[in-house]
Structures are given as structure tokens and as C-alpha cells.
Amino acid sequence: MYNVEKDKWVSNEEVQLCVARSQASASLFNDNTIFIFGGYNKEVGTLNSIERYDIRAKKVTLLPDIK
């Protein structure tokens, strides 16, 4: 996670994504929620899932697929 105030990347061992991913995109929403979109998983391949990270609660939720 990037700490803007310290201008430094830090590791947050308390929080893990539901699906390991690289090359994903992320967007901050309402100063408390980060959405993590897509990416790549070496065992699954290209991902089309979205995870929501609640910063205050330190909780990650895999959002359901919409079909």
C-alpha cells in the first residue's frame, strides 16, 4: 500500500486479497474504499473479478459476478 503522507510504499500483512493478483488496477472511492479490478493470477490466468477493500475496517470482500 502506498502512504501518500510519507511518500513511501509499505507492506500491510494484516490484509490479503481474496484472489492473488498482479497487474491489477485500483481506484479510491469515498476516502475509505479501494476497488481492485482484474489483473492476472499465474494459476487462473486473466482475472475479471473485483475486490473491495474497506480501509477503516481492514476488510477485503470479493464482489459477486454480475451476469
VMD Tcl script that builds the backbone (N, CA, C; Angstrom):
set m [mol new atoms 201]
animate dup $m
set s [atomselect $m all]
$s set {name element resname resid chain x y z} {
  {N N MET 1 A 0.849 -1.159 0.000}
  {CA C MET 1 A 0.000 0.000 0.000}
  {C C MET 1 A 0.902 1.231 0.000}
  {N N TYR 2 A 0.469 2.277 -0.696}
  {CA C TYR 2 A 1.261 3.493 -0.784}
  {C C TYR 2 A 0.797 4.504 0.252}
  {N N ASN 3 A 1.721 5.010 1.070}
  {CA C ASN 3 A 1.428 6.016 2.073}
  {C C ASN 3 A 1.774 7.382 1.470}
  {N N VAL 4 A 0.753 8.159 1.137}
  {CA C VAL 4 A 0.952 9.448 0.480}
  {C C VAL 4 A 1.690 10.419 1.400}
  {N N GLU 5 A 1.339 10.438 2.669}
  {CA C GLU 5 A 1.955 11.372 3.609}
  {C C GLU 5 A 3.460 11.146 3.747}
  {N N LYS 6 A 3.880 9.869 3.724}
  {CA C LYS 6 A 5.305 9.542 3.866}
  {C C LYS 6 A 5.999 9.355 2.523}
  {N N ASP 7 A 5.219 9.399 1.419}
  {CA C ASP 7 A 5.754 9.185 0.080}
  {C C ASP 7 A 6.546 7.875 0.023}
  {N N LYS 8 A 5.880 6.799 0.509}
  {CA C LYS 8 A 6.583 5.520 0.644}
  {C C LYS 8 A 5.604 4.351 0.499}
  {N N TRP 9 A 6.067 3.288 -0.160}
  {CA C TRP 9 A 5.295 2.047 -0.227}
  {C C TRP 9 A 5.525 1.267 1.055}
  {N N VAL 10 A 4.439 0.716 1.636}
  {CA C VAL 10 A 4.548 -0.080 2.860}
  {C C VAL 10 A 3.792 -1.392 2.677}
  {N N SER 11 A 4.257 -2.420 3.354}
  {CA C SER 11 A 3.593 -3.724 3.311}
  {C C SER 11 A 2.536 -3.773 4.406}
  {N N ASN 12 A 1.380 -4.317 4.094}
  {CA C ASN 12 A 0.308 -4.459 5.070}
  {C C ASN 12 A -0.009 -5.939 5.198}
  {N N GLU 13 A 0.644 -6.595 6.130}
  {CA C GLU 13 A 0.486 -8.043 6.310}
  {C C GLU 13 A -0.881 -8.411 6.890}
  {N N GLU 14 A -1.591 -7.440 7.460}
  {CA C GLU 14 A -2.894 -7.713 8.068}
  {C C GLU 14 A -3.980 -7.956 7.031}
  {N N VAL 15 A -3.781 -7.456 5.828}
  {CA C VAL 15 A -4.824 -7.516 4.799}
  {C C VAL 15 A -4.311 -8.287 3.592}
  {N N GLN 16 A -5.063 -9.284 3.176}
  {CA C GLN 16 A -4.731 -10.071 1.987}
  {C C GLN 16 A -5.937 -10.059 1.057}
  {N N LEU 17 A -5.675 -9.950 -0.233}
  {CA C LEU 17 A -6.765 -10.038 -1.205}
  {C C LEU 17 A -7.337 -11.449 -1.204}
  {N N CYS 18 A -8.562 -11.593 -1.638}
  {CA C CYS 18 A -9.206 -12.908 -1.719}
  {C C CYS 18 A -8.576 -13.751 -2.826}
  {N N VAL 19 A -8.165 -13.098 -3.910}
  {CA C VAL 19 A -7.536 -13.762 -5.047}
  {C C VAL 19 A -6.190 -13.090 -5.297}
  {N N ALA 20 A -5.105 -13.867 -5.254}
  {CA C ALA 20 A -3.788 -13.307 -5.543}
  {C C ALA 20 A -3.793 -12.768 -6.964}
  {N N ARG 21 A -3.252 -11.555 -7.156}
  {CA C ARG 21 A -3.282 -10.955 -8.483}
  {C C ARG 21 A -2.117 -9.989 -8.653}
  {N N SER 22 A -1.684 -9.874 -9.886}
  {CA C SER 22 A -0.710 -8.861 -10.273}
  {C C SER 22 A -1.305 -8.091 -11.431}
  {N N GLN 23 A -0.686 -6.971 -11.792}
  {CA C GLN 23 A -1.106 -6.188 -12.950}
  {C C GLN 23 A -2.565 -5.734 -12.863}
  {N N ALA 24 A -3.078 -5.558 -11.655}
  {CA C ALA 24 A -4.459 -5.118 -11.456}
  {C C ALA 24 A -4.521 -3.591 -11.457}
  {N N SER 25 A -5.724 -3.067 -11.562}
  {CA C SER 25 A -5.966 -1.636 -11.425}
  {C C SER 25 A -6.708 -1.398 -10.123}
  {N N ALA 26 A -6.548 -0.213 -9.562}
  {CA C ALA 26 A -7.228 0.116 -8.313}
  {C C ALA 26 A -7.706 1.555 -8.349}
  {N N SER 27 A -8.782 1.818 -7.602}
  {CA C SER 27 A -9.345 3.156 -7.543}
  {C C SER 27 A -9.869 3.439 -6.137}
  {N N LEU 28 A -9.524 4.609 -5.608}
  {CA C LEU 28 A -10.016 5.029 -4.304}
  {C C LEU 28 A -11.418 5.620 -4.462}
  {N N PHE 29 A -12.331 5.230 -3.571}
  {CA C PHE 29 A -13.710 5.701 -3.612}
  {C C PHE 29 A -14.110 6.165 -2.217}
  {N N ASN 30 A -14.656 7.363 -2.093}
  {CA C ASN 30 A -15.153 7.898 -0.814}
  {C C ASN 30 A -14.128 7.906 0.309}
  {N N ASP 31 A -12.867 8.042 0.024}
  {CA C ASP 31 A -11.791 8.140 1.025}
  {C C ASP 31 A -11.697 6.951 1.977}
  {N N ASN 32 A -12.500 5.919 1.799}
  {CA C ASN 32 A -12.448 4.775 2.700}
  {C C ASN 32 A -12.476 3.435 1.978}
  {N N THR 33 A -12.718 3.427 0.696}
  {CA C THR 33 A -12.853 2.180 -0.040}
  {C C THR 33 A -11.928 2.179 -1.244}
  {N N ILE 34 A -11.218 1.072 -1.425}
  {CA C ILE 34 A -10.405 0.882 -2.617}
  {C C ILE 34 A -10.992 -0.292 -3.387}
  {N N PHE 35 A -11.275 -0.073 -4.670}
  {CA C PHE 35 A -11.718 -1.151 -5.542}
  {C C PHE 35 A -10.517 -1.635 -6.340}
  {N N ILE 36 A -10.319 -2.959 -6.395}
  {CA C ILE 36 A -9.217 -3.573 -7.136}
  {C C ILE 36 A -9.838 -4.358 -8.282}
  {N N PHE 37 A -9.464 -4.003 -9.511}
  {CA C PHE 37 A -10.096 -4.554 -10.710}
  {C C PHE 37 A -9.150 -5.478 -11.470}
  {N N GLY 38 A -9.664 -6.634 -11.881}
  {CA C GLY 38 A -8.962 -7.504 -12.823}
  {C C GLY 38 A -7.573 -7.902 -12.394}
  {N N GLY 39 A -6.690 -7.993 -13.383}
  {CA C GLY 39 A -5.320 -8.406 -13.125}
  {C C GLY 39 A -5.038 -9.793 -13.671}
  {N N TYR 40 A -3.999 -10.386 -13.133}
  {CA C TYR 40 A -3.546 -11.693 -13.610}
  {C C TYR 40 A -3.174 -12.560 -12.418}
  {N N ASN 41 A -3.570 -13.835 -12.479}
  {CA C ASN 41 A -3.200 -14.827 -11.479}
  {C C ASN 41 A -2.487 -15.949 -12.213}
  {N N LYS 42 A -1.283 -16.327 -11.758}
  {CA C LYS 42 A -0.481 -17.298 -12.501}
  {C C LYS 42 A -1.137 -18.670 -12.627}
  {N N GLU 43 A -2.080 -19.000 -11.750}
  {CA C GLU 43 A -2.748 -20.297 -11.826}
  {C C GLU 43 A -4.081 -20.237 -12.579}
  {N N VAL 44 A -4.724 -19.079 -12.584}
  {CA C VAL 44 A -6.042 -18.923 -13.207}
  {C C VAL 44 A -5.953 -18.231 -14.560}
  {N N GLY 45 A -5.004 -17.314 -14.680}
  {CA C GLY 45 A -4.878 -16.510 -15.897}
  {C C GLY 45 A -5.456 -15.129 -15.672}
  {N N THR 46 A -5.974 -14.530 -16.732}
  {CA C THR 46 A -6.542 -13.183 -16.653}
  {C C THR 46 A -7.784 -13.189 -15.776}
  {N N LEU 47 A -7.876 -12.214 -14.877}
  {CA C LEU 47 A -8.992 -12.122 -13.941}
  {C C LEU 47 A -9.974 -11.040 -14.382}
  {N N ASN 48 A -11.254 -11.294 -14.172}
  {CA C ASN 48 A -12.261 -10.262 -14.424}
  {C C ASN 48 A -13.026 -9.944 -13.142}
  {N N SER 49 A -12.469 -10.314 -12.010}
  {CA C SER 49 A -13.131 -10.093 -10.724}
  {C C SER 49 A -12.756 -8.731 -10.139}
  {N N ILE 50 A -13.587 -8.300 -9.172}
  {CA C ILE 50 A -13.377 -7.039 -8.467}
  {C C ILE 50 A -13.410 -7.320 -6.975}
  {N N GLU 51 A -12.451 -6.729 -6.250}
  {CA C GLU 51 A -12.443 -6.820 -4.798}
  {C C GLU 51 A -12.586 -5.429 -4.211}
  {N N ARG 52 A -13.238 -5.365 -3.057}
  {CA C ARG 52 A -13.437 -4.092 -2.361}
  {C C ARG 52 A -12.678 -4.146 -1.034}
  {N N TYR 53 A -11.845 -3.146 -0.791}
  {CA C TYR 53 A -11.085 -3.072 0.461}
  {C C TYR 53 A -11.592 -1.893 1.276}
  {N N ASP 54 A -12.134 -2.175 2.461}
  {CA C ASP 54 A -12.588 -1.148 3.391}
  {C C ASP 54 A -11.385 -0.770 4.251}
  {N N ILE 55 A -10.867 0.421 4.066}
  {CA C ILE 55 A -9.632 0.851 4.734}
  {C C ILE 55 A -9.796 0.886 6.249}
  {N N ARG 56 A -10.880 1.465 6.733}
  {CA C ARG 56 A -11.069 1.575 8.193}
  {C C ARG 56 A -11.257 0.220 8.858}
  {N N ALA 57 A -12.047 -0.649 8.240}
  {CA C ALA 57 A -12.317 -1.975 8.816}
  {C C ALA 57 A -11.214 -2.980 8.502}
  {N N LYS 58 A -10.318 -2.624 7.569}
  {CA C LYS 58 A -9.254 -3.525 7.115}
  {C C LYS 58 A -9.848 -4.859 6.651}
  {N N LYS 59 A -10.894 -4.749 5.814}
  {CA C LYS 59 A -11.601 -5.933 5.338}
  {C C LYS 59 A -11.678 -5.933 3.811}
  {N N VAL 60 A -11.377 -7.092 3.220}
  {CA C VAL 60 A -11.445 -7.260 1.778}
  {C C VAL 60 A -12.629 -8.159 1.439}
  {N N THR 61 A -13.420 -7.763 0.439}
  {CA C THR 61 A -14.565 -8.547 0.005}
  {C C THR 61 A -14.469 -8.776 -1.496}
  {N N LEU 62 A -14.617 -10.021 -1.912}
  {CA C LEU 62 A -14.691 -10.349 -3.335}
  {C C LEU 62 A -16.124 -10.087 -3.773}
  {N N LEU 63 A -16.323 -9.187 -4.725}
  {CA C LEU 63 A -17.663 -8.848 -5.165}
  {C C LEU 63 A -18.221 -9.939 -6.073}
  {N N PRO 64 A -19.530 -10.182 -5.999}
  {CA C PRO 64 A -20.131 -11.232 -6.835}
  {C C PRO 64 A -20.137 -10.842 -8.312}
  {N N ASP 65 A -20.054 -11.851 -9.160}
  {CA C ASP 65 A -20.161 -11.630 -10.605}
  {C C ASP 65 A -21.566 -11.173 -10.947}
  {N N ILE 66 A -21.672 -10.262 -11.883}
  {CA C ILE 66 A -22.987 -9.831 -12.384}
  {C C ILE 66 A -23.132 -10.390 -13.795}
  {N N LYS 67 A -24.170 -11.158 -14.000}
  {CA C LYS 67 A -24.364 -11.789 -15.309}
  {C C LYS 67 A -25.682 -11.404 -15.902}
}
mol reanalyze $m
mol bondsrecalc $m
mol representation Tube
mol addrep $m
